[in-house]
């Protein structure tokens, strides 16, 4: 008998759907069947013999479907995780020229203002990228990383020597506020950057009320001009990261429309991460409005993804789309703490950029030649290896677990003091988006041409982010 955690019934636009978690499939069902399934999912008793018979027919159908369908692929199991560090966030500058109202990094300083030195950079590269393990990526991070542009150039030069000697092939990304640009920086982006994320919060008035320059300039207008210059020619993949506070909770569509005008880059829109007593925090009503708008944006993003030249929109829903179409399971939210790490300006190592400053998660320092074999490094790393959705309380019994992968470990730790616990708002967000976007995907893949375009574009986009994955056809309702 199918367990309640392995199916989910929901309705959208007066149509009822059955979602199966294990083979990753969705089916249209009638109202009577939906009522029976909703009762079984909630643990309520069936009312009569007719409902019992209907439930038995549903079980027979599911058993037959699962028997003839290939099992879902697990994208990344604990036993698949090697000791290879695929990527690092390199905090080349813990200084910033902005004072953003919501910055979790204490205006980019993370409690310790300073810029990374050449020796620390070299030690980080040696620690993680010198074992001849092929491709790696490095994200220039801060603060504002371009405040230490000389070190970025030295990092690129060292990476070239690694490539020539066979130590490692390193691609570069950057997260920047977009306020720095000159011909030399433009050339660096064109020649070295593979992926760039620009922090911009939408329309000028909203952006400049949250992302404030220390020299009183309009951040929006400066960044707008620079981003257009830097992205001209489409020499690299790029995206926006936009933070929604209470001030913009009802302006999500406007934020999206503003960023979409820059061209075919990605758009990630997320709610602010601040304490509940902060005036920037979204209360429950504001958060529901935010999610409703995000849902509409993601539906629009699905169309843009299929029709445009480059993926637009999403955030978490992009991965929901990938796991559904490829019929795969996500056991992790991300690869932080295992194959992705962060190195601060002083050389301290953390599971990711969000954990910087949390002493309990400081894994060591790159000046230690025995860093990666140390008990502290290995013990913290193992916590992340073990934190699959099947091992996370509150996740293991959720129907959405394999499309979600669980909440961000740092968000969970901040809210519960335990990185394995689910975050209620994240659960609400994911379930709401899944219930709204899956029927749209069903509609898309019922058209063979649209289905082919979706598979092709999704393969290309995922390959750019994670290497090559083959995609199976999704099961239409």
KENUKOL-527706 format. One record per residue: residue in one letter; x, y, z of N, C-alpha, C in turn. Coordinates in steps of 0.1 Angstrom, whole numbers, padded with zeros to 4 digits, always signed. Atoms other than C-alpha are relative to their C-alpha. Example, Ala and Ser with C-alpha at 12.3 -4.5 7.8 and 13.67 -1.06 7.14 Angstrom:
% residues 2
A+0009-0012+0000+0123-0045+0078+0009+0012+0000S-0009-0011+0000+0137-0011+0071-0008+0011+0008
% end
This chain:
% residues 477
X+0008-0012+0000+0000+0000+0000+0009+0012+0000X-0008-0012+0001+0013+0034-0009-0001+0008+0013X+0000-0008-0013+0023+0055+0021-0005+0015-0003X+0006-0014+0002+0007+0090+0026+0012+0009-0004X-0011-0009+0003+0042+0106+0023+0004-0001-0014X-0004+0002+0014+0046+0093-0012-0010+0004-0011X+0009-0006+0010+0016+0110-0028-0006+0013+0006X+0006-0013-0004-0002+0143-0027-0011+0003-0010X+0011-0004+0008-0036+0154-0040-0003+0014+0002X+0003-0014+0000-0044+0190-0049-0008+0004-0012X+0009-0005+0011-0066+0211-0071+0005+0014-0004X-0004-0013+0006-0059+0240-0094-0010+0003-0012X+0009-0003+0011-0084+0258-0117-0011-0010-0002X+0011+0010+0000-0111+0233-0108+0004-0014-0005X-0005+0013+0004-0090+0204-0119+0008-0006+0011X-0006+0007-0011-0078+0178-0095+0012-0008-0005X-0012+0007+0004-0043+0162-0096+0005-0009+0011X-0007+0009-0009-0025+0133-0080+0015+0000-0004X-0015+0000+0002+0013+0137-0076+0006-0012+0008X-0007+0011-0006+0035+0107-0069+0014+0004+0002X-0014-0004-0004+0068+0113-0051+0010-0009-0005X-0010+0010+0003+0086+0081-0058+0004-0001-0015X-0004+0000+0014+0084+0078-0096+0000+0014-0006X+0001-0014+0005+0079+0116-0100-0009+0001-0012X+0010+0000+0010+0047+0117-0119-0013+0008+0005X+0012-0007-0003+0014+0137-0120-0011-0005-0009X+0012+0005+0007-0021+0126-0131-0012+0009+0003X+0013-0006-0002-0054+0143-0136-0010-0010+0005X+0010+0009-0007-0081+0128-0114-0013+0007+0001X+0013-0006-0001-0118+0133-0109-0002+0003+0015X+0003-0005-0014-0134+0149-0078-0002-0011+0010X+0002+0010-0010-0145+0117-0062+0013-0007+0004X-0013+0006-0003-0111+0101-0065+0009+0010+0009X-0008-0010-0008-0095+0134-0051-0005+0000+0014X+0005+0000-0014-0118+0132-0021+0005-0012+0008X-0005+0013-0007-0108+0096-0013+0015+0002+0003X-0014-0001-0003-0071+0104-0017+0003+0011+0010X-0002-0011-0010-0073+0136+0004-0003-0006+0014X+0002+0006-0013-0088+0115+0032+0011-0009+0004X-0011+0009-0003-0061+0089+0030+0013+0008+0003X-0012-0008-0002-0034+0116+0028+0000+0006+0014X+0001-0007-0013-0047+0133+0060-0002-0010+0011X+0002+0010-0010-0053+0100+0078-0014-0002+0005X+0015+0001-0003-0091+0104+0079-0005-0014-0005X+0006+0012+0004-0113+0073+0076-0008+0002-0012X+0009-0001+0011-0131+0065+0044-0014-0002+0005X+0014-0001-0005-0169+0069+0046-0008-0013-0003X+0009+0011+0004-0183+0039+0028+0007-0010-0009X-0006+0010+0009-0177+0008+0006+0004+0005-0013X-0004-0005+0013-0177+0028-0026+0014+0007+0001X-0013-0007-0001-0148+0049-0013+0011-0010+0002X-0010+0010-0002-0130+0018-0001+0004-0007-0014X-0002+0006+0013-0134+0003-0036+0008+0010-0009X-0007-0010+0008-0122+0035-0053+0015+0001+0005X-0014-0001-0005-0091+0036-0030+0008-0013-0004X-0007+0012+0004-0083+0000-0039+0004+0001-0015X-0003-0002+0014-0085+0009-0076+0012+0009-0002X-0011-0009+0001-0062+0038-0071+0013-0007+0004X-0012+0007-0004-0037+0016-0053+0005-0010-0011X-0004+0010+0011-0038-0010-0081+0006+0008-0012X-0005-0008+0011-0033+0017-0107+0015+0005+0003X-0013-0005-0003-0003+0032-0088+0010-0011+0000X-0009+0011+0000+0012-0002-0082+0004-0004-0014X-0003+0003+0014+0009-0010-0119+0009+0010-0007X-0008-0010+0007+0023+0023-0130+0015-0001+0005X-0014+0001-0006+0053+0020-0106+0007-0012-0005X-0007+0012+0005+0060-0015-0118+0006+0001-0014X-0005-0001+0014+0064-0005-0154+0008+0012-0002X-0007-0013+0001+0080+0029-0148+0014-0001+0006X-0013+0000-0006+0117+0034-0142+0000+0007+0013X-0001-0007-0012+0126+0044-0107+0006+0014-0002X-0006-0013+0000+0135+0080-0101+0015+0000+0002X-0014-0001-0002+0171+0089-0104+0003+0009+0012X-0004-0008-0011+0187+0101-0072+0013+0008-0005X-0010-0008+0006+0209+0130-0083+0013+0000+0008X-0013-0001-0008+0234+0130-0054-0003-0007+0013X+0002+0008-0012+0234+0103-0028+0013+0002+0009X-0012-0001-0009+0257+0103+0003+0012-0007-0005X-0011+0008+0005+0278+0076-0012+0006+0005-0013X-0006-0006+0012+0283+0097-0044+0009+0012+0003X-0007-0012-0003+0299+0125-0025+0015-0003+0003X-0015+0002-0001+0337+0125-0029+0006+0011+0008X-0007-0010-0007+0363+0145-0012+0004+0012-0009X-0003-0011+0009+0366+0168-0042-0008+0012+0004X+0007-0013-0003+0358+0204-0034-0002+0006-0014X+0003-0005+0014+0340+0215-0066+0002+0016+0000X-0001-0015+0000+0339+0252-0056+0001+0007+0013X-0001-0008-0012+0346+0279-0031-0005+0014-0002X+0002-0014-0001+0333+0313-0022+0012+0006+0006X-0012-0006-0005+0364+0334-0019-0002+0014+0003X+0003-0013-0006+0359+0364+0003+0013+0009-0003X-0012-0008+0003+0385+0386-0015-0001+0014+0007X+0001-0013-0006+0371+0417+0002-0011-0001+0011X+0010-0002-0011+0353+0420+0036-0002+0015+0003X+0003-0014+0000+0347+0456+0028-0011+0003-0011X+0010-0003+0010+0318+0472+0009-0002+0015-0001X+0003-0014+0002+0310+0506-0006-0015+0003+0002X+0014-0002-0003+0273+0501+0003-0003-0003+0014X+0005+0004-0013+0254+0499+0035-0014-0004-0001X+0014+0005+0003+0224+0478+0026-0007-0003+0013X+0007+0000-0012+0197+0479+0052-0002-0014+0006X+0003+0014-0005+0193+0441+0054+0012-0009+0000X-0012+0008+0002+0229+0429+0050+0002-0009+0012X-0003+0010-0011+0234+0397+0070+0015+0000+0004X-0015+0000-0002+0272+0403+0067+0006+0012+0006X-0005-0012-0006+0274+0435+0087+0007+0009-0009X-0005-0008+0010+0278+0457+0057+0012-0006-0008X-0011+0007+0008+0300+0431+0040+0012-0003+0008X-0012+0002-0008+0325+0430+0068+0000-0013+0008X+0001+0012-0008+0313+0399+0086+0007+0000+0013X-0006-0002-0013+0326+0413+0118+0015+0002+0000X-0014-0002+0001+0362+0415+0105+0003+0007-0013X-0003-0008+0012+0369+0443+0080+0014-0003-0005X-0013+0002+0006+0397+0437+0056-0001-0006-0014X-0001+0006+0013+0409+0424+0022+0009-0012+0001X-0008+0012+0001+0423+0391+0014+0014+0003-0006X-0014-0001+0005+0461+0389+0009+0003-0011-0010X-0004+0009+0010+0479+0371-0019+0003-0014+0006X-0004+0013-0006+0493+0344+0004-0012-0008+0004X+0012+0007-0004+0458+0335+0018-0007-0005-0013X+0006+0004+0013+0445+0333-0018+0007-0012-0005X-0008+0011+0005+0473+0310-0028-0002-0012+0009X+0002+0011-0009+0468+0288+0003-0014-0006-0003X+0013+0005+0003+0431+0285-0006+0000-0008-0013X-0001+0007+0012+0438+0275-0041+0008-0013+0001X-0008+0012-0002+0465+0250-0030-0009-0010+0008X+0008+0009-0008+0441+0235-0004-0011-0007-0007X+0012+0005+0006+0412+0229-0027+0000-0003-0015X+0001+0001+0014+0421+0230-0063+0013-0005-0007X-0013+0004+0005+0456+0215-0067+0002-0015-0001X-0001+0014-0001+0449+0178-0067-0002-0007-0014X+0002+0006+0013+0445+0173-0105-0014-0007-0001X+0013+0006+0000+0408+0166-0100-0010+0006-0011X+0008-0005+0011+0396+0184-0132-0006+0014+0003X+0007-0013+0000+0370+0212-0132-0003+0004+0014X+0004-0006-0013+0364+0235-0102-0006+0014-0004X+0004-0014+0002+0347+0269-0098+0003+0008+0012X-0003-0009-0011+0356+0299-0077-0009+0012-0001X+0009-0012+0000+0331+0327-0068+0007+0011+0008X-0005-0012-0007+0346+0361-0060-0011+0006+0008X+0011-0003-0009+0326+0372-0030+0005+0011+0010X-0003-0010-0010+0325+0399-0003-0012+0002+0009X-0004-0013+0004+0316+0426+0008-0002+0001-0015X+0000-0002+0015+0322+0439-0027+0013-0005-0005X-0013+0005+0005+0348+0418-0044+0009+0009-0008X-0008-0009+0009+0358+0444-0069+0007+0011+0007X-0009-0009-0008+0372+0465-0041+0014-0006+0002X-0014+0007+0000+0401+0440-0043+0002-0006-0013X-0002+0004+0013+0403+0438-0080+0014-0005-0003X-0014+0005+0002+0441+0434-0080+0002-0014+0004X-0001+0014-0004+0438+0401-0061-0008-0009-0009X+0008+0008+0010+0411+0389-0085+0009-0002-0012X-0009+0002+0012+0436+0394-0114+0011-0010+0003X-0011+0010-0004+0463+0375-0095-0006-0014+0001X+0007+0013-0001+0438+0347-0088-0002-0006-0014X+0002+0005+0014+0430+0344-0125+0014-0004-0006X-0013+0003+0005+0467+0344-0133+0005-0014+0006X-0004+0013-0006+0474+0316-0108-0009-0012-0006X+0009+0011+0006+0444+0296-0122+0005-0004-0013X-0006+0004+0013+0460+0298-0156+0012-0009+0001X-0012+0009-0002+0492+0283-0143-0005-0014+0005X+0006+0013-0004+0471+0256-0126-0005-0008-0012X+0006+0007+0012+0454+0248-0159+0012-0005-0009X-0011+0004+0009+0487+0247-0178+0008-0012+0006X-0007+0010-0007+0503+0224-0152-0008-0013+0003X+0009+0011-0003+0473+0201-0149-0005-0002+0014X+0005+0000-0014+0466+0209-0113-0015+0000+0001X+0015-0002+0000+0430+0220-0120-0004+0010-0010X+0005-0009+0009+0408+0238-0144-0011+0008+0007X+0008-0007-0009+0391+0266-0126-0008+0011-0008X+0008-0011+0006+0361+0287-0138-0004+0010+0011X+0002-0011-0009+0352+0320-0122-0014+0005+0000X+0012-0007-0002+0320+0335-0109+0002+0012+0009X-0001-0011-0009+0313+0367-0090-0014+0004+0004X+0012-0006-0006+0286+0382-0068+0004+0015+0003X-0004-0014-0001+0288+0420-0071-0012+0009+0000X+0011-0010+0000+0267+0451-0065-0001+0008-0013X+0000-0007+0013+0275+0464-0100+0004+0015+0000X-0003-0015-0001+0288+0498-0089+0014+0003-0005X-0013-0002+0005+0323+0492-0102+0001-0004-0015X-0002+0004+0014+0331+0492-0139+0010+0010-0007X-0009-0007+0008+0360+0504-0161+0004-0009-0012X-0004+0009+0011+0376+0491-0193+0007-0013+0004X-0008+0012-0005+0399+0468-0174-0009-0010+0007X+0009+0009-0007+0371+0453-0153-0009-0006-0011X+0008+0005+0011+0350+0449-0185+0008-0011-0007X-0009+0010+0006+0379+0430-0201+0001-0012+0008X-0001+0012-0009+0383+0408-0170-0013-0008-0001X+0013+0007+0001+0346+0399-0171-0001-0008-0013X+0001+0007+0013+0348+0390-0208+0009-0012-0001X-0010+0010+0002+0379+0369-0205+0000-0010+0011X-0002+0010-0011+0375+0352-0171-0013-0004+0007X+0012+0003-0007+0340+0353-0157-0009-0009-0008X+0009+0009+0007+0317+0324-0165-0015+0003+0005X+0014-0003-0005+0287+0333-0142+0002+0012+0009X+0001-0012-0009+0279+0367-0126-0014+0002+0006X+0013-0004-0006+0252+0376-0101+0001+0014+0004X+0001-0014-0003+0243+0412-0098-0011+0002+0011X+0009-0003-0010+0226+0424-0066-0007+0013-0003X+0008-0012+0003+0198+0448-0075-0015-0003+0004X+0013+0002-0006+0164+0452-0058-0012+0005-0008X+0012-0004+0007+0142+0464-0086+0000+0015-0004X+0001-0015+0004+0130+0500-0094+0009+0009+0008X-0009-0009-0007+0152+0529-0085-0003+0004+0014X+0004-0005-0013+0132+0542-0056+0001-0011+0011X+0000+0011-0010+0129+0508-0039+0015-0005+0002X-0014+0005-0001+0165+0497-0047+0008+0010+0009X-0008-0010-0007+0180+0530-0034-0004+0002+0014X+0004-0001-0014+0160+0529-0002+0005-0011+0008X-0005+0012-0007+0175+0495+0007+0015-0002-0002X-0014+0002+0004+0209+0495-0011+0006+0014-0001X-0004-0014-0002+0224+0528+0001+0015+0001-0002X-0014-0002+0002+0257+0541-0012+0006+0008+0011X-0007-0007-0011+0282+0554+0014+0004+0014-0005X-0003-0014+0005+0289+0584-0009-0012+0007-0006X+0013-0007+0004+0252+0593-0015-0004-0001-0015X+0004+0002+0014+0252+0583-0052-0013-0009-0001X+0011+0009+0003+0221+0566-0067+0006-0014-0004X-0005+0013+0003+0231+0529-0065-0007-0005-0013X+0007+0006+0012+0204+0520-0091+0006+0005-0013X-0004-0006+0013+0215+0544-0118+0015-0004-0003X-0014+0004+0002+0252+0536-0113+0001-0015-0005X+0000+0014+0003+0246+0498-0113-0007-0003-0014X+0007+0002+0012+0221+0500-0142+0010+0002-0012X-0009-0003+0011+0247+0516-0165+0011-0010-0001X-0011+0010+0000+0275+0493-0154-0004-0014-0004X+0004+0014+0003+0255+0461-0157-0002-0001-0015X+0002+0000+0015+0245+0470-0193+0013-0001-0007X-0014+0001+0006+0282+0476-0201+0006-0013+0002X-0007+0012-0003+0294+0445-0184-0006-0012-0007X+0007+0011+0007+0268+0422-0200-0001+0001-0015X+0000-0002+0015+0271+0436-0235+0008-0011-0006X-0007+0010+0008+0281+0409-0259-0003-0014+0005X+0004+0013-0006+0267+0380-0236+0012-0009+0000X-0012+0008-0001+0302+0367-0230+0000-0010+0012X+0001+0009-0012+0291+0350-0197-0015-0001+0004X+0013+0001-0006+0260+0338-0179-0002+0010+0011X+0002-0009-0011+0245+0363-0156-0015+0000+0005X+0013+0000-0007+0216+0368-0132-0001+0011+0010X+0002-0010-0011+0201+0392-0107-0004-0008+0013X+0005+0005-0013+0196+0385-0070-0007+0012+0006X+0008-0011-0005+0168+0407-0056-0006-0004+0013X+0005+0003-0013+0158+0409-0020-0013+0008+0003X+0013-0006-0003+0122+0417-0010-0002+0002+0015X+0003-0003-0014+0116+0435+0023-0015+0004+0001X+0013-0005-0002+0084+0447+0038-0004+0011-0009X+0003-0011+0009+0087+0478+0017-0004-0004-0014X+0002+0005+0014+0085+0458-0015-0009-0012-0001X+0007+0013+0000+0063+0429-0005-0011-0001-0010X+0011+0000+0010+0035+0440-0029+0004+0005-0013X-0006-0005+0012+0058+0451-0057+0008-0010-0008X-0008+0010+0006+0072+0418-0068-0001+0000-0016X+0002+0000+0015+0058+0420-0104+0008+0012-0005X-0008-0012+0005+0073+0455-0107+0015-0002+0001X-0015+0004-0001+0107+0442-0095+0004-0008-0011X-0003+0010+0011+0106+0414-0120+0000+0008-0013X+0001-0007+0013+0095+0437-0149+0012+0010-0001X-0012-0009+0001+0124+0462-0140+0012-0008-0004X-0012+0008+0003+0150+0435-0141-0001-0007-0013X+0002+0007+0013+0136+0417-0171+0004+0010-0012X-0004-0009+0010+0143+0449-0191+0015+0000-0004X-0014+0000+0002+0180+0443-0188+0004-0011-0011X-0003+0010+0010+0177+0414-0212-0001-0014+0005X+0003+0014-0003+0178+0376-0211+0010-0006+0011X-0008+0006-0012+0196+0370-0177-0010-0006+0009X+0008+0007-0010+0183+0350-0148-0005+0011+0010X+0006-0008-0011+0161+0366-0121-0003-0008+0012X+0003+0006-0012+0161+0354-0086-0005+0010+0010X+0007-0009-0009+0137+0371-0062-0003-0008+0013X+0002+0007-0012+0138+0361-0025-0004+0010+0011X+0004-0008-0012+0123+0374+0008+0012+0003+0009X-0011-0004-0008+0146+0392+0032+0002-0010+0012X-0004+0008-0011+0164+0372+0059+0004+0009+0012X-0003-0009-0011+0162+0394+0090-0008-0005+0013X+0008+0004-0012+0150+0389+0127-0014+0005-0001X+0014-0003+0001+0113+0390+0132-0004+0014+0005X+0004-0014-0005+0114+0423+0151+0006+0011-0008X-0005-0010+0009+0131+0441+0122-0011+0006-0008X+0010-0007+0008+0110+0467+0104+0000-0005-0015X+0000+0005+0014+0121+0450+0071-0006-0014-0001X+0005+0013+0000+0107+0416+0081-0014+0000-0006X+0014+0002+0005+0076+0404+0062-0008-0007+0010X+0009+0007-0009+0048+0396+0085-0008-0011-0008X+0006+0011+0007+0026+0366+0077-0009+0004-0012X+0008-0004+0011+0001+0385+0056+0008+0005-0012X-0009-0005+0010+0029+0402+0037+0007-0011-0007X-0007+0012+0006+0047+0369+0032-0010-0008-0010X+0010+0007+0009+0015+0353+0017-0001+0008-0013X+0001-0008+0012+0012+0382-0007+0013-0002-0009X-0013+0002+0007+0049+0378-0016+0000-0013-0008X+0000+0013+0007+0045+0341-0024-0010-0001-0011X+0010+0000+0011+0013+0347-0044+0006+0007-0013X-0006-0007+0011+0032+0371-0066+0012-0008-0006X-0010+0009+0004+0062+0348-0068-0005-0011-0009X+0006+0010+0007+0039+0321-0080-0003+0005-0014X+0003-0006+0014+0027+0343-0109+0012+0002-0008X-0013-0003+0007+0063+0353-0117+0005-0013-0005X-0005+0012+0005+0073+0317-0119-0007-0006-0011X+0008+0005+0011+0045+0308-0142+0004+0008-0013X-0005-0008+0011+0056+0337-0164+0014-0005-0004X-0014+0004+0002+0092+0325-0160+0001-0013-0008X+0000+0013+0007+0083+0290-0173-0002+0003-0015X+0001-0004+0015+0071+0306-0206+0013+0006-0005X-0012-0006+0005+0102+0327-0208+0011-0010-0002X-0011+0010+0001+0124+0297-0202-0001-0008-0012X+0002+0008+0013+0108+0278-0231+0003+0008-0012X+0000-0008+0012+0106+0307-0255+0012+0009-0001X-0011-0010+0001+0136+0330-0246+0013-0006-0004X-0013+0005+0004+0172+0328-0254+0008-0005+0012X-0007+0004-0012+0183+0323-0218-0010-0001+0011X+0009+0002-0011+0166+0311-0186-0003+0013+0007X+0004-0012-0008+0146+0339-0169-0009-0005+0012X+0008+0002-0012+0132+0338-0134+0004-0013+0008X-0001+0011-0009+0128+0309-0110+0008+0004+0012X-0007+0000-0013+0151+0305-0080-0002-0015+0004X+0002+0014-0003+0140+0273-0062-0009-0007-0011X+0008+0006+0010+0113+0266-0089+0007-0005-0012X-0008+0006+0011+0140+0261-0115+0003-0014+0003X-0004+0014-0003+0151+0230-0097-0012-0009+0002X+0013+0008+0000+0115+0218-0091-0002-0004-0015X+0002+0003+0014+0112+0220-0129+0010-0011-0005X-0011+0010+0004+0145+0201-0134-0003-0014+0005X+0002+0013-0006+0137+0173-0110-0013-0006-0005X+0012+0006+0005+0102+0168-0124+0002-0005-0014X-0002+0004+0014+0112+0168-0161+0010-0011-0001X-0010+0011+0001+0142+0146-0155-0003-0012+0009X+0004+0011-0009+0123+0124-0130+0011-0004+0009X-0011+0003-0009+0149+0127-0104-0003+0005+0014X+0003-0003-0014+0151+0131-0066+0012+0009+0005X-0010-0008-0007+0169+0158-0047+0001-0004+0015X-0001+0003-0015+0182+0146-0013+0006+0011+0008X-0007-0011-0007+0200+0179-0005-0006+0013-0006X+0003-0014+0005+0191+0216-0007+0011+0005-0009X-0012-0005+0008+0226+0223-0021+0012-0009+0004X-0011+0008-0004+0261+0210-0018+0010+0007+0009X-0008-0007-0010+0273+0233+0009+0005-0010+0011X-0005+0008-0011+0296+0218+0035+0007-0012-0005X-0006+0012+0005+0307+0190+0013+0009+0003-0012X-0007-0004+0012+0317+0200-0023+0001+0015-0002X-0001-0014+0001+0312+0237-0018+0003+0006+0014X-0004-0006-0013+0329+0258+0009+0002+0015-0002X-0003-0014+0001+0337+0294+0017+0013+0003+0008X-0013-0004-0006+0371+0310+0026-0001+0015+0002X+0001-0014-0003+0371+0343+0044+0013+0007-0003X-0012-0007+0003+0396+0371+0039+0012-0004+0009X-0010+0005-0009+0416+0357+0069+0004-0014-0002X-0003+0014+0003+0415+0322+0055-0008-0010+0007X+0009+0009-0007+0389+0307+0078-0009-0007-0010X+0008+0007+0009+0369+0280+0061-0014-0004+0007X+0014+0002-0005+0331+0276+0065-0007-0009-0011X+0007+0008+0009+0305+0253+0049-0006+0008-0012X+0004-0008+0012+0292+0282+0027+0001+0015+0005X-0001-0014-0004+0291+0320+0027-0010+0004+0010X+0010-0004-0011+0260+0321+0049+0004-0004+0014X-0004+0004-0014+0277+0303+0078+0012+0008+0005X-0011-0007-0004+0306+0327+0079-0003+0008+0013X+0002-0007-0013+0310+0340+0115-0006-0009+0010X+0005+0009-0010+0293+0310+0131+0011-0010+0004X-0012+0007-0005+0321+0296+0152-0002-0015+0000X+0002+0014-0001+0305+0262+0156+0002-0007-0014X-0001+0006+0013+0308+0257+0118+0013+0005-0007X-0014-0003+0006+0344+0271+0113+0008-0013-0001X-0006+0013+0003+0361+0241+0097+0015+0000+0002X-0014-0001-0001+0397+0254+0101+0005+0012-0008X-0005-0012+0008+0420+0278+0082+0010-0006-0011X-0008+0005+0011+0438+0274+0049+0015+0000+0002X-0015+0000-0003+0472+0281+0065+0004-0013+0007X-0003+0013-0006+0469+0246+0081+0002-0011-0011X-0002+0010+0010+0485+0220+0057-0008-0013+0002X+0008+0012-0003+0464+0193+0074-0014+0003+0002X+0013-0004-0002+0432+0212+0072-0010-0010-0004X+0010+0009+0005+0412+0187+0051-0001-0013+0007X+0000+0013-0007+0422+0157+0072-0002+0002+0015X+0002-0003-0015+0416+0174+0106-0013-0005+0004X+0013+0005-0006+0389+0160+0129-0011+0010-0002X+0010-0010+0000+0371+0193+0130-0006+0002-0014X+0005-0002+0014+0369+0197+0092-0008-0012-0004X+0007+0012+0004+0358+0161+0087-0013-0002+0008X+0013+0002-0008+0332+0161+0115-0011+0010-0004X+0010-0010+0005+0315+0193+0103-0004-0004-0014X+0004+0004+0014+0316+0180+0067-0010-0012+0001X+0009+0012-0001+0300+0147+0078-0014+0004+0004X+0013-0005-0003+0271+0166+0093-0008+0003-0012X+0006-0004+0012+0263+0179+0059-0003-0012-0009X+0002+0013+0008+0268+0145+0042-0013-0007+0005X+0011+0008-0006+0243+0130+0066-0014+0007-0001X+0012-0008-0001+0217+0158+0062-0009-0001-0012X+0009+0002+0011+0196+0142+0035-0015+0003+0004X+0014-0002-0004+0158+0149+0034-0005-0012+0007X+0005+0012-0006+0153+0113+0044+0005-0001+0015X-0005+0000-0014+0173+0120+0076-0004+0013+0008X+0004-0012-0007+0158+0154+0084-0014-0001+0005X+0013+0001-0006+0129+0154+0109-0009+0011-0007X+0009-0010+0006+0099+0171+0093+0001+0000-0015X-0001+0001+0015+0112+0165+0058-0003-0014-0005X+0001+0014+0004+0113+0127+0057-0014-0005-0003X+0014+0004+0003+0075+0124+0057-0008+0010-0008X+0006-0010+0008+0068+0153+0034-0001-0004-0015X+0002+0004+0014+0053+0146-0001+0009+0008-0010X-0008-0008+0009+0074+0174-0016+0015-0001+0002X-0014+0001-0005+0107+0163-0001+0010-0001-0012X-0009+0002+0010+0123+0151-0033+0001+0010-0011X+0000-0011+0009+0114+0181-0054+0007+0012+0007X-0004-0011-0008+0125+0204-0026+0015-0001+0004X-0014+0002-0005+0157+0189-0011+0002+0005+0014X-0002-0006-0014+0150+0206+0023+0003+0014-0001X-0003-0014-0001+0155+0241+0035+0015+0002+0001X-0014-0004-0002+0188+0259+0035+0005-0003+0014X-0005+0004-0013+0209+0246+0064+0002+0012+0009X-0002-0012-0008+0218+0281+0075-0013+0006+0005X+0013-0005-0004+0182+0292+0076-0006-0009+0011X+0005+0009-0010+0173+0261+0096+0007+0002+0013X-0009-0002-0012+0202+0267+0120-0004+0013+0007X+0003-0013-0006+0193+0303+0125-0014+0000+0007X+0014+0000-0006+0156+0295+0133-0001-0010+0011X+0002+0011-0010+0160+0263+0153+0012-0004+0008X-0012+0004-0006+0196+0260+0163+0004-0014-0004X-0002+0014+0005+0195+0227+0143-0001+0001-0015X+0001-0002+0014+0204+0227+0106-0008-0010-0007X+0009+0010+0007+0182+0197+0099-0014+0003+0001X+0014-0003-0002+0149+0212+0110-0005+0008-0012X+0005-0008+0011+0126+0225+0083-0004+0014+0004X+0004-0014-0002+0117+0262+0080-0014+0001-0005X+0014+0000+0004+0080+0267+0080-0003+0008-0013X+0003-0008+0011+0080+0295+0055+0006-0006-0013X-0006+0007+0012+0103+0276+0031-0010-0011-0004X+0009+0010+0003+0079+0247+0033-0013+0005-0007X+0012-0006+0006+0049+0269+0025+0003+0005-0014X-0005-0005+0013+0068+0286-0004+0001-0012-0010X-0002+0011+0010+0078+0253-0020-0013-0007-0004X+0012+0008+0003+0045+0235-0017-0010+0009-0008X+0009-0009+0008+0026+0266-0030+0005+0000-0015X-0005-0001+0014+0049+0269-0060-0002-0013-0008X+0001+0013+0007+0049+0232-0068-0014-0002-0004X+0014+0003+0003+0011+0230-0067-0005+0009-0012X+0004-0009+0010+0009+0260-0091+0008-0003-0013X-0008+0001+0012+0037+0252-0115-0001-0014-0007X+0001+0014+0006+0033+0214-0120-0011-0001-0011X+0011+0000+0010-0001+0218-0138+0004+0007-0013X-0004-0008+0012+0015+0244-0161+0010-0009-0008X-0010+0008+0007+0044+0220-0169-0008-0012-0007X+0008+0010+0007+0018+0193-0177-0006+0005-0013X+0005-0006+0012+0002+0216-0201+0010+0002-0011X-0011-0002+0009+0035+0224-0217+0004-0013-0007X-0005+0012+0005+0047+0189-0221-0010-0009-0008X+0010+0007+0008+0014+0177-0236+0002+0004-0015X-0003-0005+0013+0025+0197-0267+0014-0005-0004X-0013+0006+0003+0054+0176-0284+0011+0010-0003X-0010-0010+0004+0071+0207-0298+0005+0008+0012X-0004-0007-0012+0070+0226-0265+0008-0009+0009X-0007+0010-0008+0081+0195-0247+0014-0001-0004X-0014+0001+0005+0111+0192-0269+0008+0012+0003X-0007-0012-0003+0120+0228-0265+0004+0001+0015X-0003+0000-0014+0117+0225-0227+0011-0009+0004X-0011+0010-0003+0139+0194-0225+0014+0005-0005X-0012-0005+0006+0165+0210-0248+0006+0011+0009X-0005-0012-0007+0167+0243-0229+0003-0004+0014X-0003+0004-0014+0166+0226-0195+0013-0007+0001X-0013+0007+0001+0195+0203-0205+0011+0010-0001X-0010-0010+0002+0215+0233-0216+0002+0008+0013X-0002-0009-0012+0208+0254-0185+0006-0008+0012X-0006+0008-0010+0215+0225-0161+0014-0003-0002X-0014+0003+0003+0247+0216-0179+0009+0012+0003X-0008-0012-0003+0259+0252-0175+0003+0001+0015X-0002-0001-0015+0254+0249-0137+0006-0012+0006X-0004+0012-0007+0261+0213-0128+0007-0010-0008X-0005+0011+0008+0277+0195-0157-0011-0007-0007X+0009+0006+0009+0260+0172-0181-0009-0010+0008X+0010+0010-0005+0228+0153-0170-0009-0004-0012X+0010+0003+0011+0206+0133-0194-0014+0001+0006X+0014-0002-0005+0169+0140-0191-0009-0011-0006X+0010+0009+0005+0142+0114-0193-0013+0009-0003X+0012-0007+0002+0108+0124-0206-0009+0000+0012X+0009+0000-0012+0083+0135-0179-0013-0007-0004X+0013+0007+0003+0050+0117-0176-0011+0010+0000X+0011-0010+0000+0022+0140-0187-0013-0006+0007X+0012+0005-0006-0011+0138-0169-0010-0004-0011
% end
